[in-house]
Amino acid sequence: MEKTAVRDASAHQESQSQPNLIIGLGWYVVFACAVSGITVLIADFVVPNHDWISDTISDLGAGKYEFIVDIGIYTLSSAFIATALLAAHIHLGGWRWSLGLVGLALLGLVIFLIGARNEYGDNDSDGVVIHIYLVYALGLMMAAVPALMAKGAKRVGVAYSRILVGISILWIVSAPIFLFLPTKIDGIYERYLALIAFALILTLARLFIGYARGHVLERR
């Protein structure tokens, strides 16, 4: 009876954590960040009369070649959702972690809506323009999510916790500046902020991949 209970508990634990799934999703996040960055670089060269220093990524999302950046935006959106799935699958405890993973999913949705609404770069004024509200929501969640998840990340490694806190602080200091920048340089600054967003999900992806690999080694 006792041996049966042990076997059942072991099987239950294995069913709760699938290392191959975790590693696969983690590497997808890395791939998605690469795709998102590459599409912006491609659009920088393809879109005529575009200045990557003064023109924002949003400016690339309108016109004949909008599909290039849209691919990157939707891919990045899916990366945030994939990271949220990872955080739910490997829940590192506490209400802060729970709020953080919900925030990741909402960030994915907000990024998707920014791409889907197509209200940037084309002076769209038809209907209710929500782009600015989406940007504010993104800004607030980018500040909160890494800070919320730092404590849970510490269970895997202190370095992850410190990096997440650093990302939160860097975002809080950097993001508001964008709203006051002259249009001559806001394009390059927006790309800098995008790199901070990449750093958030890439850090978490590395955390989960490392966790999954450690779990595989324990089984052996």
N, C-alpha and C positions, 0 to 999 in steps of 0.2 A: 504493500500500500504506500509506504513512504517512498520507495523507489519510483513508483508511478507518479507520485506528486512531484518529485524532483524532475522527472522527465518532462512532465507537463509544464512545469515552471520554466525549464530550459527552452522548450519549444515556444512557449509564449514570449520569452525574452527575445528569441531569434526572430519571431514574426514581427516584433515591434521595431526592429532595426534592420534595415536592408542596406548593407555597405555598398553594394554595386549601384543601387539607386542613388544613394547619397553622392558617391564619387561621380556618377554620370551627370547628375544635376549640377554638381559643383563645377565640373569642367564645362558644362553648357554655359554657366554664368561667365566663365572666362572667355569662351568663344563669342558670346553675345556682346560683351564689352568690346572685343576686337572688331567685330562686325560693325558695331555702332560707330566706333572711332574711324574705321576705314571709310564708311559711307560719307562721313562729314569731310574727310580729306578728298575723296573723289569729287564730291559736290563743289568743294572749294575751287577745284580746277575746271570742272565742267560748266558750272553756272557762269554765264558771261557777266562781265562788269562787277564781279563780286570781290570785295576786299575782306579777307578773313580777319583783319585787325579791327576794322570799323563795323563790319556787318555781322550780325548775330547768326547763330545757327537757325533761328526762326526765319530769318530772311531767305535761307536756302529751302525752306519748306513751302514755298509758294512759287507758282509758275510752271513752266514746261518741265523742269527737272525735279519737281517736288518729290517724285516717287523715290529718288535716291536717298534723301534724308529720312523720308517716311519709313523706309525699310529699317534704317538704323534706330529710329525712335521706337518703332513697334518691337524690334528685337531687344532693345534696352528695357522696355516695359516688361517683356516676358522674363528677362533676367531678374528683375526685382521680384516678380511673382514666384519664380523658381527658388529664389533665396528665401522667400516667405514659406514656401513648402518645406524647404530644408529645415528652417527654424521650427516649424510645427512638428516635423518628423523627429528631430532631435531637440526636444524641448529641454532647455537647460535650467528651468525652474523659475518660479516667481511670477508675480503679476507684471513686473517690468518687462520680462522677456515676452510675455503674452502680448502686451501692448506694442512692443517693438515689432513682433512678427506681423501683427495686424497693420502696423504702420508701413512695413515693407510692401504688403499687398496693396495698400492704398496708394503708395508711391507708384507702383506699377500701373494702377488704374489712372492716376493723374497724368503720368507720362503718356499713356495711351490716348487720353482725351486731348492732351495738348496737340498730339499729332493728328487725331481724327477730326477735331473741330476746324482745323485749317484757318485759324484766325490771325495768323502771324505773317508778317512780311507782305501782305496784300491789301492792307488798309481796309479790311473787312469791317463793315459797320451794320450789316444786316442782322436783324434779330438781336438776341441777347448775347453780347460778347463776354465770354467768361474767362478768356485767356489770362487776364491779370489775376483773377481769383485763384486760378489753378496754379499760377506761379507762386502766389503767397502760400497756398496750401503746401506746395512742394518744399518751399523754403522752411516752413515751420517743422514739417515732418523730417526733413533732412537734418535739422538741428536736434530733434528729439530722439529719433530712432537709434543712432549709435550710442547715445548716452544711456538709453533705456536698456540696451542689450549688453552693455559693458560688464555688468556684474555677473550675468550668466556666462559670458565668454571667458571670464576669469577661471571658471571651473575647468576649462580646457587648457588655458595658458594665460599667464599674467600679461604676456606681450600683446595678446589679442585685446584684452581689456584696455590696456594703455593706448593702443592704436585707435580703438573705437572712441575713447574719450578725446584723443587728439583730433580725430576727424570732426567730432561734434564741436569742439572749441574752434577749430580752424574754420568750419562752416559759419558758426555764429559771428566770428570776426569778419569773415570775407564776404558773405552773401549780401548783407545790407549795403555794402559799398557799391555794388552793381547798380542799385537804384539811383545813385547820384553821379555816376560816371558820364562824361561827355560821350556822345555817340561816335566820336573818332576812335575810341579804344574799347568800347564795350563788347565788341565781337571777340577779341582775344581774351578778355576777362571772363566772358561767359564760358569759353572753352576751358579755362582754368577751373571754374566751378564744376564743370562736367567731370573733370578729372577727380575731384573730391567725391562726387557721387559714385564714380567707378571704384574709387578706393574703398568705399563702404562695402559694396557687395563683393568685391574681390577679396577683401579681408575675411568676410564671413564665409565665402566659398572655400578659401584656404583652410579656415577653421574646420569646416565640415568635412572636407576631403581628408585632412589629418586625423580627425576623429574617426572616420570610417576605416581608414587604413589601420589605425591602432586597434579598432575592434576586430578586424580581420586577423591581425597578429595574435590577439588574445585567444581567438578560437583555435589557432594552430597550437 
